[in-house]
């Protein structure tokens, strides 16, 4: 599959992985629809793309998912179709279970899970009618391995795996593909924006995040996975990948390893 003339709609496109992917796909001649809450930031990303005339902007807040049918209609009208929806928008967490207010748990699930599911359901009829389409979901290594300080974040990402594995099975005959992309640590502002127990942003970058894969490098690998229509791919450092395989074959050992992670 070539991205030439493919219409790709990316949520969470104003920064981080979404921004890097938009720029990468623009250089592979994709036609882009960029979404997030921040219109000014999206305009900046648009100007960084190869051909800004092939980039459209739709503001979208995943937390307010009651109007997504309107947003989907707007997206389809941009280029007459959508070929690929990249569900990339979301928010992270840095707080212990005992310190996290239930309103924070709810907000994380609303944004990461229900917002993504609502947008997916809204565009699904378009893919079914066209007898083709691809959902790409930025989940996380934490969508496979629950770690300290990320209980609700991990839950939301685990939920995405369950939902989209089911969707893939249900719509295989409709020629609809699902690609789950599981990042490890990527050098973005995700940890700065992560919610703490009272709902405020952490406001600082984790050391592991700062030392993570560059967004540009990540985007190139993610684009390859999308192009090859992989069902699932782990784009992460050696330690994160080792954790996935340890979880599968030696779960008790991984539990012991995770207990040693600092929570301070």
C-alpha positions in Angstrom: 0.0 0.0 0.0 1.2 3.5 -0.9 0.1 6.6 0.9 -0.2 8.5 -2.3 -3.7 10.1 -2.5 -4.7 8.2 0.7 -6.8 10.3 3.0 -5.5 9.9 6.6 -7.3 11.4 9.6 -5.1 11.8 12.7 -6.4 12.7 16.1 -4.0 14.2 18.7 -2.1 15.7 15.8 -1.0 19.0 17.4 2.1 17.5 19.1 4.1 14.5 19.8 3.5 11.3 17.9 0.5 12.7 16.0 2.5 15.7 14.8 5.5 13.6 13.8 3.3 11.1 11.9 1.5 13.9 10.1 4.8 15.3 8.8 6.1 11.9 7.9 2.9 10.9 5.9 2.9 14.3 4.2 6.3 13.4 2.8 4.8 10.1 1.6 2.1 12.1 -0.3 -0.8 11.4 1.9 -3.7 13.8 2.1 -4.2 14.7 5.7 -7.0 15.7 8.1 -5.5 16.8 11.5 -7.5 17.0 14.7 -7.0 18.0 18.3 -8.5 20.7 20.6 -5.8 23.2 19.7 -6.4 24.9 16.3 -3.4 27.2 16.5 -1.1 24.3 17.1 -2.7 22.3 14.2 -2.1 25.3 11.9 1.6 25.2 12.9 1.8 21.5 12.1 0.0 22.1 8.8 2.7 24.5 7.7 5.4 22.0 8.6 3.8 19.4 6.2 5.1 18.9 2.7 2.1 20.4 0.9 -0.2 22.4 3.2 -2.8 22.5 0.4 -3.3 18.7 1.0 -3.9 19.2 4.8 -7.2 20.1 6.4 -7.9 20.9 10.0 -10.9 19.8 12.2 -10.9 20.7 15.8 -12.0 17.8 18.0 -12.2 17.1 21.7 -12.3 13.4 22.5 -13.9 14.1 25.9 -17.0 15.6 24.2 -17.9 12.7 22.0 -21.7 13.4 21.5 -21.2 15.3 18.2 -18.8 13.0 16.4 -21.2 12.2 13.6 -21.0 15.9 12.6 -17.2 15.7 12.8 -17.1 12.6 10.6 -19.3 14.2 8.0 -17.0 17.2 8.0 -13.9 14.9 7.6 -15.4 13.0 4.6 -16.3 16.3 2.9 -12.7 17.5 3.0 -11.5 15.0 0.3 -14.6 13.0 -0.4 -13.5 10.0 1.7 -11.4 8.8 4.6 -9.2 5.8 4.0 -7.4 5.6 7.4 -8.4 6.9 10.8 -5.4 7.1 13.2 -6.9 7.2 16.8 -3.9 8.8 18.4 -5.4 11.3 20.8 -5.2 10.6 24.5 -3.9 11.5 28.0 -1.6 9.8 30.4 -1.5 9.5 34.2 1.0 9.7 37.0 -0.7 8.8 40.3 -1.1 5.9 42.8 -4.5 4.1 42.9 -5.0 5.2 46.5 -4.4 8.9 45.6 -6.5 9.1 42.4 -9.9 10.7 42.6 -12.6 8.7 40.7 -13.3 11.8 38.6 -9.7 11.4 37.2 -10.3 7.7 36.4 -13.5 8.7 34.6 -11.8 11.4 32.6 -9.0 9.2 31.4 -11.5 6.5 30.3 -13.7 9.2 28.6 -10.8 10.5 26.6 -8.7 7.5 25.9 -11.4 4.8 25.5 -14.9 6.1 25.0 -13.8 9.1 22.9 -11.8 6.8 20.6 -14.6 4.2 20.5 -17.2 6.9 19.7 -15.2 8.3 16.8 -14.6 4.8 15.5 -18.3 3.9 15.6 -19.1 7.2 13.8 -16.9 6.5 10.8 -17.4 2.8 10.7 -20.4 3.0 8.4 -18.3 4.9 5.9 -15.7 2.2 5.9 -18.4 -0.6 5.6 -20.0 1.2 2.6 -16.7 1.6 0.9 -15.7 -2.0 1.6 -12.3 -0.8 2.8 -10.7 1.2 5.6 -8.1 1.0 8.3 -8.2 1.9 11.9 -4.8 2.7 13.5 -4.7 3.0 17.3 -1.9 4.4 19.4 -2.2 2.2 22.5 0.9 1.6 24.7 3.2 -1.1 26.0 1.2 -0.3 29.2 -1.8 -1.6 27.3 -0.3 -5.0 27.8 1.6 -4.5 31.1 0.1 -2.6 34.0 2.7 -0.6 35.9 2.7 1.7 39.0 1.3 5.2 38.7 -0.6 4.4 35.5 -3.6 2.3 36.7 -6.4 4.0 34.8 -4.2 4.8 31.8 -3.3 1.1 31.6 -6.9 0.2 31.9 -7.9 2.5 29.1 -5.2 1.1 26.8 -6.1 -2.5 27.7 -9.7 -1.7 26.9 -8.7 -0.5 23.4 -7.0 -3.8 22.7 -10.1 -5.7 23.6 -12.4 -3.5 21.6 -10.4 -3.3 18.4 -9.5 -7.0 18.4 -13.3 -7.7 18.4 -13.9 -5.1 15.7 -11.2 -6.6 13.5 -12.9 -10.0 13.8 -16.4 -8.7 13.1 -15.4 -6.6 10.0 -12.8 -8.8 8.4 -15.2 -9.6 5.5 -15.7 -5.8 5.0 -12.0 -5.4 4.2 -11.5 -3.3 7.3 -8.0 -3.5 8.8 -7.0 -2.8 12.4 -3.4 -1.9 13.4 -2.6 -1.6 17.1 0.6 0.4 17.7 2.1 0.0 21.1 4.7 2.7 22.0 7.2 2.4 24.7 8.9 5.5 26.0 8.8 8.3 23.3 10.3 11.7 23.9 7.1 13.8 23.9 5.2 15.9 26.4 3.0 13.0 27.4 4.4 12.9 30.9 4.2 16.7 31.3 0.5 16.6 30.5 -0.2 13.4 32.5 -2.9 13.7 35.1 -2.1 13.4 38.8 -4.5 12.2 41.5 -6.4 15.4 41.8 -6.7 15.9 38.0 -3.9 18.5 37.6 -1.1 18.0 35.1 2.2 16.6 36.3 4.0 19.5 34.7 7.4 17.8 34.3 9.0 15.2 32.1 9.9 11.7 33.3 13.5 10.7 32.9 12.5 7.6 31.0 10.3 9.6 28.7 13.1 12.1 28.1 15.4 9.3 27.1 12.8 7.6 24.8 12.6 7.2 21.1 12.5 10.5 19.1 9.0 11.2 17.6 10.5 11.5 14.1 12.0 8.0 14.4 8.8 6.6 15.9 6.7 8.1 13.1 8.8 6.4 10.4 8.4 3.0 12.1 4.7 3.6 12.7 4.2 4.6 9.0 5.8 1.3 8.0 3.5 -0.7 10.3 0.4 1.1 8.8 1.6 0.6 5.3 2.1 -3.1 5.9 -1.3 -3.3 7.7 0.3 -5.1 10.7 -2.3 -6.2 13.2 -0.1 -5.2 16.2 3.4 -3.7 16.6 5.5 -2.8 19.6 7.7 0.3 18.9 9.8 0.5 22.0 13.2 0.1 23.6 14.7 -3.3 24.4 13.5 -3.2 28.1 9.9 -2.5 27.2 9.9 -5.2 24.6 11.5 -7.7 27.0 8.7 -6.8 29.5 6.0 -7.8 26.9 7.6 -11.2 26.3 8.3 -11.8 30.0 4.6 -11.1 30.7 3.6 -13.7 28.1 5.9 -16.5 29.1 7.0 -15.7 32.7 4.2 -13.6 34.2 5.2 -14.2 37.8 8.7 -13.1 37.1 7.4 -9.9 35.6 5.3 -9.2 38.6 8.3 -9.3 40.8 10.2 -7.0 38.4 7.3 -4.5 38.3 7.1 -4.4 42.1 10.6 -3.0 42.2 9.7 0.0 40.1 9.9 3.2 42.1 6.7 5.0 42.8 8.2 8.1 44.3 
